[in-house]
Every structure is written in structure tokens, then in C-alpha cells.
Amino acid sequence: MKRSIKIPIIIGIGFILILTTSCSSTKPDIQSQSDSVIEVESQKVRVFATGFKGADGITIDYAGNMYVGNRKSNVISKVNKEGEVQDFVALQCSELLCMTADNENNIYAAGKDKVFKITSQGNVTVLAEDFTCADDLRLDQKGNLYITDSFENRVYKLTPDLHKSIFIDSDISQETLGIGWHITGITFDNEFKSLYIAKMKEGKILRYPINDDGIAGNPEIVAEGLREPDHLEIDKQGRIYVTLFRTGSLIRIDNTGNIEYLSEREMGHATGIILGKSGFDEAYAYVADYAKDIVFQIKIN
């Protein structure tokens, strides 16, 4: 059943835009970052960290470390709470995309052709291979890993004993699917009873109910008509945060389907997103900008 979507009309409001950033490879000047603020209809967008090479995936572990994937170098960077960046580990893959973390502070990374597990000490294990484009991934409460394959328009399930199977199959045959970024982002609700996916090429967010037997039910449309939705996060209230890659925007969808722009066209290409936790300010979402090689703080509360 389709949920009705209320999309507010955005009325132009005059504001002052001040932004001074540097995309150099050196560590960022923390003081200058704090002073770099974009006013967006009473919300604030701040430069948090710079110096990446194709910033894409982003996650935060429970020990208070942020990790950012560099898509152009296949290196994961570690970022502290002051926004200082250092190399953490390099992965042998065709293209480093998104990441997630577990309760033991291990990082899981989608590397297009492979999926990796990385310990907090930087030890790397290949968990699964033979993907066409492993893009994003999330863990459930039982330790199963769910991986979107963007080019196959599928979601795979990888069990703790590394059995790989198709969890959500493509609604279009592989022969007629065509090249493109189909399913990109993925996330669970807070009770692990629903799985949300971003259909970038179709401009939709879908919700799949998870039945008691662990099988996905029929999907419903949460939002549609979006401009290349990429990656997703859910807050404690069950609201969905979606990065819009093409327009460099961040939206929030509430439980009634209302869409709110938290940042509109202030970034280059908005990709990975993580909500503040573990010492990173919970009043902000942290968004990786692939075009500008920046991680932005975007106020959400």
C-alpha cells in the first residue's frame, strides 16, 4: 500500500552564505572549520573534515572513532572528534563504497567486488566476493549482513557463517536491467522489523516488512520523485534521513511521510551519512561529499 507523501513547497528565503574550505591533503585547520558556517533556513551546515579522495562511506564505532571511505584511493580514513584525519587501512578492491560498524567496533566495508571486515586494530578479512557492485551494508541483531548490489538491483544476505544468498531479488531480469545505480542505500528500523532501501535510479525509498520467519514481505513506497536518493539513516524517532546525490542535499522523512529539507543544494554530491553518537555531536548528521572531498556537519535537532 502506498503511503501518501506530503512534500512542502519551498519558498525562497534570503540568507547569507559564507563558506571557506580547503580540499588540500593536509590535516584541516580545526578553528577555521568552526568558523565556516552556511545558514540554511535556520539550520547550520559546517565543514567538519577535509582532505579526502572521493569521500563516500562513513560510519562511527562505539569507541568514538569516525571512519570515512576514500572511493578514489580505496583507503579508509580515521577521523577524531576535532575533525583531524589520518589514514587507517587500505583495501584491495575495485572501488571502496559504504561502511557500517558492529557492537565490537569492527568495521564492515563494501568494496564493489568484495565485502570486508576490519578490526579496530586494522586487520582485514574478505568476507564475500563476486559482487557486481556491493554498495552499502547493514547488520541485523543476529549478526547477518545485508548488502546492496547496485548494478544487480538486489540485496544479498550474508550469515555469520558466511553463507551468501539473495534476500531481495531484482524486479527486473538481469538481461534487461541495464547499467545504472539501482539499489544504493540500506538501513533497518530500530526494531529490525522493516528494511528500507534507496532506489537511486527510480528516485524512490521503499520499506520491506521483515516477517517472523525472517523473509522480506512486499514493499511499500515511503517516498518517490526524489533526485537520486543515495544513502539512509534512521533516528530514535524512526525518521529517515536520505542523502540526494545529484543535488547535494539532505532530507528527512517523518513517520507521516512529510519531507523536510535539512540542507538543499549546499553540497556537491552527498553520499554516505551517519548520525552523531559516541561523542560526536548528536545534534548533527555527518555527510560525506564525494565531489568536494569534505565531511559536513548538518544540524538536525
VOBA-1610 file (N, C-alpha, C; in pm, whole numbers, padded with zeros to 5 digits, always signed):
BEGIN
Met+00085-00119+00000Met+00000+00000+00000Met+00088+00124+00000Lys+00062+00216-00085Lys+00140+00338-00093Lys+00102+00431+00020Arg+00202+00493+00079Arg+00178+00593+00181Arg+00172+00729+00115Ser+00074+00810+00154Ser+00063+00943+00094Ser+00180+01028+00139Ile+00236+01102+00046Ile+00354+01184+00071Ile+00317+01330+00062Lys+00349+01403+00167Lys+00325+01547+00165Lys+00458+01617+00145Ile+00475+01679+00031Ile+00601+01747+00001Ile+00578+01896+00012Pro+00643+01961+00110Pro+00618+02103+00129Pro+00674+02186+00015Ile+00608+02297-00013Ile+00659+02393-00112Ile+00768+02475-00045Ile+00885+02478-00107Ile+00997+02552-00050Ile+00994+02694-00105Ile+00976+02790-00017Ile+00969+02930-00056Ile+01106+02993-00033Gly+01155+03063-00131Gly+01287+03124-00119Gly+01295+03222-00003Ile+01398+03207+00077Ile+01422+03296+00190Ile+01563+03352+00176Gly+01576+03479+00191Gly+01708+03539+00177Gly+01798+03496+00290Phe+01924+03462+00259Phe+02018+03427+00363Phe+02158+03461+00314Ile+02250+03469+00409Ile+02388+03498+00378Ile+02463+03367+00375Leu+02538+03341+00273Leu+02615+03220+00259Leu+02762+03253+00271Ile+02828+03196+00371Ile+02970+03218+00391Ile+03035+03083+00403Leu+03129+03051+00316Leu+03195+02922+00323Leu+03338+02936+00272Thr+03431+02896+00356Thr+03570+02896+00315Thr+03626+02760+00348Thr+03659+02680+00248Thr+03709+02546+00273Thr+03834+02523+00191Ser+03906+02419+00229Ser+04023+02378+00155Ser+04018+02228+00134Cys+04047+02182+00016Cys+04048+02040-00012Cys+04191+01990-00023Ser+04281+02049+00052Ser+04419+02005+00049Ser+04431+01871+00120Ser+04544+01803+00101Ser+04566+01673+00162Ser+04617+01684+00304Thr+04643+01805+00352Thr+04692+01823+00488Thr+04578+01815+00587Lys+04613+01797+00716Lys+04509+01794+00818Lys+04439+01928+00825Pro+04306+01927+00851Pro+04230+02051+00848Pro+04261+02141+00966Asp+04241+02270+00944Asp+04252+02370+01049Asp+04120+02369+01126Ile+04124+02318+01248Ile+04001+02299+01325Ile+03932+02432+01353Gln+04008+02536+01384Gln+03947+02665+01416Gln+03875+02722+01294Ser+03937+02710+01176Ser+03873+02764+01056Ser+03747+02685+01022Gln+03744+02554+01054Gln+03624+02476+01029Gln+03510+02526+01116Ser+03537+02555+01242Ser+03432+02601+01332Ser+03372+02732+01285Asp+03452+02813+01217Asp+03403+02943+01171Asp+03336+02935+01034Ser+03346+02819+00967Ser+03288+02806+00834Ser+03145+02756+00847Val+03049+02843+00829Val+02909+02809+00853Val+02825+02853+00735Ile+02735+02767+00692Ile+02637+02803+00590Ile+02502+02810+00657Glu+02433+02922+00648Glu+02299+02934+00704Glu+02198+02883+00603Val+02119+02783+00642Val+02020+02725+00554Val+01886+02725+00627Glu+01809+02832+00609Glu+01677+02841+00669Glu+01678+02801+00817Ser+01764+02865+00896Ser+01781+02849+01040Ser+01860+02724+01076Gln+01888+02636+00980Gln+01975+02522+01005Gln+02119+02562+00974Lys+02215+02487+01029Lys+02355+02519+01006Lys+02428+02400+00945Val+02505+02427+00844Val+02588+02328+00778Val+02734+02369+00798Arg+02812+02282+00859Arg+02950+02315+00891Arg+03046+02218+00822Val+03161+02267+00784Val+03268+02180+00738Val+03330+02114+00860Phe+03328+01981+00864Phe+03384+01909+00979Phe+03524+01856+00952Ala+03545+01799+00832Ala+03677+01743+00800Ala+03697+01749+00649Thr+03823+01765+00608Thr+03858+01777+00467Thr+03977+01688+00436Gly+04018+01691+00307Gly+04139+01621+00267Gly+04118+01478+00223Phe+03997+01442+00182Phe+03969+01306+00138Phe+03991+01292-00013Lys+03981+01169-00061Lys+03995+01142-00204Lys+03871+01066-00251Gly+03766+01140-00275Gly+03639+01078-00312Gly+03565+01027-00190Ala+03537+01116-00094Ala+03468+01077+00029Ala+03334+01011-00004Asp+03310+00893+00051Asp+03187+00821+00018Asp+03124+00762+00143Gly+03166+00643+00184Gly+03109+00580+00302Gly+03154+00649+00430Ile+03069+00640+00534Ile+03103+00699+00663Ile+03031+00622+00774Thr+03102+00597+00883Thr+03041+00533+00998Thr+03114+00578+01124Ile+03052+00551+01240Ile+03110+00582+01371Ile+03099+00456+01455Asp+03208+00416+01522Asp+03200+00299+01609Asp+03165+00342+01751Tyr+03153+00245+01841Tyr+03111+00274+01977Tyr+03227+00318+02066Ala+03347+00316+02012Ala+03464+00366+02085Ala+03489+00514+02057Gly+03407+00574+01970Gly+03421+00716+01942Gly+03513+00748+01827Asn+03523+00658+01730Asn+03602+00682+01611Asn+03511+00694+01489Met+03538+00792+01405Met+03469+00805+01277Met+03559+00748+01168Tyr+03498+00678+01073Tyr+03571+00623+00959Tyr+03506+00674+00830Val+03590+00715+00736Val+03542+00767+00607Val+03614+00691+00496Gly+03537+00640+00400Gly+03596+00569+00288Gly+03634+00663+00176Asn+03754+00646+00124Asn+03803+00724+00009Asn+03785+00640-00116Arg+03687+00676-00194Arg+03649+00596-00311Arg+03757+00596-00419Lys+03834+00703-00427Lys+03935+00714-00533Lys+04067+00647-00497Ser+04089+00616-00369Ser+04215+00554-00328Ser+04196+00421-00257Asn+04071+00385-00224Asn+04039+00263-00150Asn+04105+00258-00012Val+04122+00374+00046Val+04178+00386+00181Val+04067+00432+00276Ile+04059+00368+00393Ile+03969+00414+00498Ile+04044+00511+00587Ser+03988+00629+00606Ser+04046+00729+00695Ser+03979+00722+00831Lys+04056+00749+00937Lys+04002+00762+01071Lys+03999+00911+01107Val+03885+00955+01161Val+03866+01097+01193Val+03830+01108+01340Asn+03902+01197+01413Asn+03869+01214+01554Asn+03762+01321+01572Lys+03726+01348+01697Lys+03614+01439+01724Lys+03647+01584+01693Glu+03776+01615+01671Glu+03816+01750+01630Glu+03823+01763+01479Gly+03793+01656+01406Gly+03796+01661+01260Gly+03931+01636+01200Glu+04027+01589+01279Glu+04160+01557+01227Glu+04157+01420+01160Val+04221+01411+01044Val+04212+01294+00958Val+04347+01223+00949Gln+04343+01091+00956Gln+04464+01012+00931Gln+04425+00883+00858Asp+04518+00827+00780Asp+04493+00701+00712Asp+04481+00589+00814Phe+04385+00498+00793Phe+04365+00386+00883Phe+04407+00254+00817Val+04348+00222+00702Val+04382+00097+00635Val+04346+00109+00487Ala+04425+00041+00402Ala+04398+00035+00258Ala+04337-00100+00226Leu+04239-00101+00136Leu+04171-00224+00096Leu+04202-00257-00049Gln+04214-00386-00077Gln+04237-00433-00213Gln+04101-00463-00277Cys+04045-00363-00342Cys+03913-00379-00404Cys+03905-00287-00525Ser+03798-00303-00603Ser+03787-00221-00723Ser+03739-00081-00691Glu+03658-00064-00584Glu+03609+00070-00551Glu+03546+00068-00411Leu+03604+00143-00319Leu+03555+00146-00181Leu+03431+00235-00172Leu+03321+00176-00124Leu+03196+00250-00116Leu+03156+00267+00031Cys+03048+00206+00077Cys+02996+00240+00211Cys+03039+00142+00318Met+03012+00182+00446Met+03059+00106+00561Met+02954+00107+00672Thr+02972+00013+00767Thr+02894+00012+00890Thr+02981-00047+01000Ala+02936-00036+01125Ala+03013-00085+01239Ala+02926-00175+01325Asp+02988-00271+01395Asp+02913-00356+01487Asp+02939-00314+01632Asn+02881-00388+01725Asn+02892-00352+01867Asn+03031-00375+01925Glu+03114-00449+01853Glu+03250-00475+01899Glu+03352-00388+01827Asn+03304-00285+01760Asn+03388-00184+01693Asn+03464-00238+01572Asn+03410-00346+01513Asn+03460-00389+01382Asn+03389-00308+01274Ile+03458-00283+01165Ile+03403-00210+01052Ile+03380-00307+00938Tyr+03266-00291+00869Tyr+03234-00370+00750Tyr+03228-00274+00632Ala+03296-00309+00524Ala+03306-00218+00411Ala+03267-00288+00282Ala+03190-00218+00199Ala+03154-00265+00065Ala+03256-00210-00033Gly+03322-00302-00104Gly+03428-00262-00197Gly+03396-00292-00341Lys+03271-00283-00376Lys+03219-00307-00512Lys+03225-00455-00548Asp+03344-00515-00561Asp+03352-00657-00593Asp+03362-00745-00469Lys+03394-00686-00354Lys+03415-00761-00230Lys+03348-00691-00113Val+03332-00768-00004Val+03288-00714+00125Val+03393-00753+00229Phe+03430-00656+00314Phe+03539-00674+00409Phe+03491-00657+00553Lys+03565-00721+00644Lys+03555-00693+00786Lys+03691-00642+00832Ile+03691-00530+00905Ile+03816-00469+00952Ile+03806-00452+01102Thr+03900-00508+01176Thr+03900-00493+01321Thr+03947-00353+01359Ser+03929-00319+01487Ser+03973-00187+01534Ser+04124-00173+01529Gln+04196-00286+01518Gln+04342-00281+01503Gln+04385-00271+01357Gly+04288-00277+01265Gly+04320-00264+01123Gly+04344-00396+01052Asn+04309-00508+01115Asn+04323-00638+01049Asn+04205-00659+00952Val+04235-00699+00830Val+04135-00706+00724Val+04106-00850+00686Thr+03975-00882+00674Thr+03931-01013+00626Thr+03830-00992+00513Val+03846-01066+00404Val+03746-01065+00297Val+03635-01162+00337Leu+03514-01112+00350Leu+03400-01196+00390Leu+03329-01259+00272Ala+03320-01187+00162Ala+03248-01237+00045Ala+03299-01166-00080Glu+03287-01236-00193Glu+03333-01181-00322Glu+03224-01202-00427Asp+03261-01171-00551Asp+03176-01194-00668Asp+03049-01110-00667Phe+03060-00988-00620Phe+02952-00891-00637Phe+02979-00813-00765Thr+02871-00764-00826Thr+02886-00674-00940Thr+02912-00532-00891Cys+02838-00490-00787Cys+02864-00359-00726Cys+02808-00355-00584Ala+02881-00418-00491Ala+02844-00408-00350Ala+02857-00262-00307Asp+02747-00204-00262Asp+02743-00058-00240Asp+02729-00022-00093Asp+02624-00072-00027Asp+02600-00037+00113Asp+02567-00165+00190Leu+02576-00159+00323Leu+02555-00279+00402Leu+02515-00244+00545Arg+02435-00333+00605Arg+02390-00318+00744Arg+02380-00454+00810Leu+02399-00456+00941Leu+02386-00576+01022Leu+02251-00578+01091Asp+02194-00700+01107Asp+02078-00712+01192Asp+02122-00754+01332Gln+02026-00776+01422Gln+02060-00806+01562Gln+02115-00947+01579Lys+02109-01031+01475Lys+02162-01167+01482Lys+02298-01180+01414Gly+02350-01070+01366Gly+02481-01073+01303Gly+02480-01103+01155Asn+02360-01109+01094Asn+02352-01123+00949Asn+02384-00989+00883Leu+02454-00996+00772Leu+02493-00876+00700Leu+02411-00867+00571Tyr+02350-00750+00547Tyr+02267-00729+00429Tyr+02339-00628+00339Ile+02357-00665+00213Ile+02443-00589+00121Ile+02365-00555-00004Thr+02362-00427-00039Thr+02300-00390-00166Thr+02401-00409-00279Asp+02354-00466-00389Asp+02434-00471-00511Asp+02363-00380-00611Ser+02419-00262-00628Ser+02352-00158-00706Ser+02331-00197-00851Phe+02430-00261-00911Phe+02420-00293-01053Phe+02328-00412-01078Glu+02311-00500-00979Glu+02221-00615-00994Glu+02081-00586-00945Asn+02062-00470-00879Asn+01930-00434-00826Asn+01883-00538-00724Arg+01976-00582-00638Arg+01949-00687-00540Arg+02001-00649-00402Val+01945-00718-00301Val+02001-00715-00167Val+02042-00858-00134Tyr+02169-00875-00096Tyr+02220-01005-00055Tyr+02221-01015+00098Lys+02211-01138+00146Lys+02224-01167+00289Lys+02345-01255+00310Leu+02429-01216+00406Leu+02548-01294+00440Leu+02538-01332+00587Thr+02527-01461+00616Thr+02510-01508+00753Thr+02644-01505+00827Pro+02642-01520+00959Pro+02768-01522+01035Pro+02863-01633+00992Asp+02809-01744+00937Asp+02897-01850+00886Asp+02929-01831+00737Leu+02901-01709+00687Leu+02940-01663+00554Leu+02865-01733+00440His+02742-01774+00466His+02656-01823+00358His+02591-01702+00290Lys+02612-01689+00160Lys+02562-01576+00083Lys+02440-01619+00002Ser+02332-01539+00012Ser+02211-01569-00064Ser+02142-01439-00103Ile+02052-01446-00200Ile+01974-01329-00240Ile+01860-01311-00140Phe+01853-01194-00079Phe+01746-01165+00018Phe+01629-01094-00051Ile+01660-00994-00132Ile+01560-00926-00214Ile+01610-00930-00358Asp+01533-00994-00443Asp+01577-01008-00582Asp+01531-00889-00665Ser+01593-00873-00778Ser+01558-00765-00870Ser+01417-00788-00926Asp+01343-00679-00939Asp+01211-00688-01002Asp+01221-00676-01154Ile+01344-00667-01204Ile+01370-00664-01348Ile+01475-00771-01376Ser+01459-00846-01483Ser+01556-00951-01514Ser+01693-00891-01538Gln+01796-00968-01505Gln+01933-00920-01521Gln+01965-00891-01668Glu+01899-00960-01759Glu+01923-00943-01902Glu+01872-00807-01953Thr+01766-00758-01891Thr+01704-00632-01937Thr+01723-00518-01838Leu+01797-00542-01730Leu+01810-00443-01623Leu+01876-00314-01671Gly+01982-00326-01744Gly+02054-00207-01790Gly+02152-00158-01686Ile+02251-00086-01732Ile+02355-00035-01643Ile+02302+00084-01565Gly+02336+00089-01438Gly+02295+00203-01356Gly+02301+00171-01209Trp+02292+00275-01128Trp+02289+00260-00983Trp+02143+00241-00943His+02105+00118-00919His+01967+00085-00889His+01941+00095-00738Ile+01964-00012-00663Ile+01953-00006-00517Ile+02087+00042-00462Thr+02084+00149-00384Thr+02208+00202-00326Thr+02206+00186-00174Gly+02139+00277-00102Gly+02142+00275+00044Gly+02050+00172+00106Ile+02080+00137+00232Ile+02001+00039+00305Ile+02011+00070+00454Thr+01901+00049+00526Thr+01904+00060+00672Thr+01783-00011+00731Phe+01793-00050+00857Phe+01681-00110+00930Phe+01613-00005+01016Asp+01487-00035+01055Asp+01425+00046+01159Asp+01483+00003+01294Asn+01441+00070+01400Asn+01502+00048+01530Asn+01467-00088+01591Glu+01360-00151+01544Glu+01319-00282+01596Glu+01357-00396+01501Phe+01423-00365+01391Phe+01462-00463+01289Phe+01340-00536+01232Lys+01229-00464+01225Lys+01107-00521+01167Lys+01083-00472+01025Ser+01158-00373+00983Ser+01146-00319+00847Ser+01284-00289+00793Leu+01300-00313+00664Leu+01423-00281+00593Leu+01391-00175+00489Tyr+01467-00065+00490Tyr+01448+00043+00395Tyr+01561+00042+00293Ile+01526+00065+00167Ile+01627+00075+00063Ile+01602+00199-00021Ala+01711+00253-00075Ala+01703+00366-00169Ala+01717+00312-00310Lys+01622+00345-00395Lys+01627+00308-00537Lys+01671+00435-00612Met+01801+00450-00627Met+01856+00574-00679Met+01801+00607-00818Lys+01807+00511-00908Lys+01769+00538-01046Lys+01620+00570-01058Glu+01537+00509-00973Glu+01392+00531-00977Glu+01348+00647-00889Gly+01438+00698-00804Gly+01404+00810-00719Gly+01308+00776-00606Lys+01318+00653-00552Lys+01224+00607-00450Lys+01294+00558-00324Ile+01221+00563-00213Ile+01257+00494-00090Ile+01149+00389-00066Leu+01190+00263-00048Leu+01097+00155-00025Leu+01116+00096+00115Arg+01006+00049+00172Arg+01011-00022+00300Arg+00966-00167+00279Tyr+01051-00260+00321Tyr+01017-00402+00319Tyr+00991-00450+00461Pro+00870-00495+00494Pro+00849-00554+00626Pro+00924-00686+00637Ile+00982-00713+00754Ile+01051-00839+00777Ile+00956-00930+00856Asn+00915-01039+00795Asn+00822-01131+00858Asn+00888-01207+00972Asp+00807-01276+01052Asp+00859-01351+01167Asp+00957-01460+01125Asp+00943-01510+01003Asp+01035-01612+00954Asp+01162-01553+00895Gly+01175-01420+00903Gly+01296-01354+00853Gly+01294-01323+00706Ile+01184-01353+00638Ile+01172-01326+00495Ile+01112-01187+00474Ala+01158-01118+00370Ala+01106-00985+00339Ala+00967-00996+00276Gly+00873-00912+00323Gly+00740-00907+00264Gly+00737-00815+00144Asn+00616-00783+00101Asn+00600-00696-00015Asn+00634-00552+00022Pro+00701-00480-00068Pro+00744-00344-00035Pro+00632-00243-00049Glu+00648-00132+00023Glu+00561-00016+00004Glu+00649+00105-00021Ile+00594+00201-00093Ile+00668+00324-00124Ile+00658+00421-00008Val+00772+00461+00044Val+00777+00562+00150Val+00786+00702+00089Ala+00865+00716-00016Ala+00879+00844-00086Ala+00917+00816-00230Glu+00877+00905-00319Glu+00913+00890-00459Glu+00929+01028-00521Gly+00982+01032-00643Gly+01007+01160-00708Gly+01130+01231-00655Leu+01219+01157-00588Leu+01341+01216-00533Leu+01451+01218-00638Arg+01544+01310-00624Arg+01653+01325-00721Arg+01774+01245-00676Glu+01780+01121-00721Glu+01891+01029-00693Glu+01916+01010-00543Pro+01820+00952-00471Pro+01844+00919-00330Pro+01956+00817-00319Asp+02047+00839-00225Asp+02167+00755-00219Asp+02171+00672-00091His+02196+00735+00024His+02214+00656+00146His+02121+00703+00258Leu+02101+00613+00356Leu+01994+00629+00453Leu+02044+00611+00596Glu+01977+00680+00689Glu+01993+00656+00832Glu+01857+00678+00898Ile+01836+00617+01013Ile+01712+00634+01090Ile+01747+00679+01230Asp+01672+00778+01282Asp+01698+00825+01418Asp+01609+00751+01519Lys+01620+00788+01645Lys+01547+00718+01751Lys+01397+00734+01739Gln+01352+00838+01671Gln+01209+00860+01649Gln+01157+00788+01525Gly+01245+00719+01454Gly+01204+00647+01334Gly+01199+00731+01209Arg+01254+00853+01215Arg+01258+00939+01096Arg+01375+00897+01007Ile+01354+00906+00877Ile+01453+00859+00780Ile+01528+00979+00722Tyr+01660+00971+00723Tyr+01745+01073+00663Tyr+01799+01018+00533Val+01789+01096+00426Val+01826+01050+00292Val+01918+01153+00228Thr+02033+01110+00180Thr+02117+01199+00100Thr+02071+01192-00045Leu+02066+01308-00109Leu+02032+01317-00251Leu+02160+01349-00327Phe+02211+01249-00396Phe+02343+01259-00457Phe+02353+01373-00558Arg+02262+01377-00651Arg+02274+01470-00763Arg+02264+01615-00721Thr+02177+01645-00625Thr+02156+01785-00585Thr+02238+01824-00463Gly+02313+01731-00403Gly+02392+01764-00285Gly+02307+01809-00169Ser+02199+01735-00143Ser+02102+01775-00040Ser+02083+01664+00063Leu+02024+01702+00178Leu+01986+01606+00281Leu+01841+01633+00319Ile+01759+01527+00315Ile+01620+01540+00353Ile+01590+01448+00472Arg+01481+01480+00541Arg+01431+01394+00649Arg+01284+01365+00623Ile+01248+01237+00634Ile+01110+01193+00612Ile+01055+01148+00747Asp+00946+01211+00792Asp+00890+01173+00922Asp+00794+01055+00906Asn+00733+01015+01017Asn+00650+00894+01018Asn+00519+00910+00942Thr+00483+01033+00907Thr+00362+01054+00828Thr+00393+01075+00680Gly+00521+01073+00643Gly+00559+01091+00503Gly+00597+01231+00466Asn+00591+01325+00561Asn+00633+01462+00532Asn+00783+01467+00505Ile+00823+01543+00407Ile+00964+01558+00369Ile+01012+01698+00405Glu+01124+01702+00477Glu+01184+01829+00518Glu+01326+01836+00466Tyr+01361+01948+00403Tyr+01498+01968+00359Tyr+01581+02025+00475Leu+01682+01949+00518Leu+01775+01997+00621Leu+01892+02071+00558Ser+01923+02037+00436Ser+02024+02109+00357Ser+01988+02091+00211Glu+01972+02200+00139Glu+01931+02193-00001Glu+02036+02255-00091Arg+02097+02169-00173Arg+02195+02211-00274Arg+02315+02284-00215Glu+02354+02249-00093Glu+02471+02313-00032Glu+02596+02227-00047Met+02580+02101-00088Met+02693+02012-00107Met+02709+01982-00256Gly+02820+01916-00290Gly+02842+01877-00428Gly+02764+01752-00462His+02815+01635-00419His+02745+01508-00433His+02738+01443-00295Ala+02623+01448-00232Ala+02604+01393-00098Ala+02593+01242-00106Thr+02676+01171-00028Thr+02678+01024-00034Thr+02647+00965+00103Gly+02750+00912+00171Gly+02727+00844+00298Gly+02682+00939+00408Ile+02606+00882+00504Ile+02555+00960+00617Ile+02560+00876+00744Ile+02592+00941+00855Ile+02585+00880+00987Ile+02536+00987+01084Leu+02451+00949+01178Leu+02405+01042+01280Leu+02504+01044+01395Gly+02520+01160+01457Gly+02615+01175+01564Gly+02588+01081+01681Lys+02694+01021+01735Lys+02686+00933+01852Lys+02827+00911+01903Ser+02840+00845+02016Ser+02970+00806+02073Ser+03065+00924+02085Gly+03011+01038+02129Gly+03094+01157+02148Gly+03091+01253+02031Phe+03043+01210+01915Phe+03020+01301+01804Phe+02881+01363+01824Asp+02874+01493+01807Asp+02756+01570+01847Asp+02627+01512+01789Glu+02535+01472+01879Glu+02410+01410+01835Glu+02311+01510+01777Ala+02343+01638+01782Ala+02258+01738+01718Ala+02285+01747+01568Tyr+02380+01670+01519Tyr+02420+01679+01379Tyr+02418+01543+01310Ala+02394+01547+01180Ala+02427+01436+01091Ala+02560+01469+01025Tyr+02636+01366+00995Tyr+02765+01382+00928Tyr+02753+01321+00789Val+02778+01401+00686Val+02753+01360+00548Val+02882+01373+00468Ala+02916+01266+00395Ala+03033+01268+00307Ala+02994+01329+00173Asp+03078+01419+00125Asp+03057+01484-00004Asp+03163+01434-00101Tyr+03120+01352-00196Tyr+03212+01291-00291Tyr+03278+01394-00382Ala+03205+01497-00421Ala+03258+01596-00515Ala+03357+01691-00449Lys+03329+01731-00325Lys+03412+01831-00259Lys+03515+01771-00164Asp+03511+01638-00143Asp+03605+01570-00053Asp+03599+01628+00088Ile+03477+01648+00135Ile+03451+01707+00265Ile+03352+01619+00341Val+03365+01613+00474Val+03257+01565+00560Val+03193+01688+00623Phe+03063+01702+00600Phe+02987+01813+00656Phe+02913+01770+00782Gln+02899+01864+00875Gln+02804+01853+00987Gln+02678+01928+00946Ile+02564+01861+00958Ile+02437+01924+00926Ile+02347+01913+01047Lys+02302+02028+01097Lys+02223+02028+01221Lys+02087+01964+01195Ile+02049+01871+01283Ile+01921+01800+01266Ile+01828+01821+01385Asn+01879+01868+01499Asn+01797+01888+01618Asn+01803+02032+01663
//
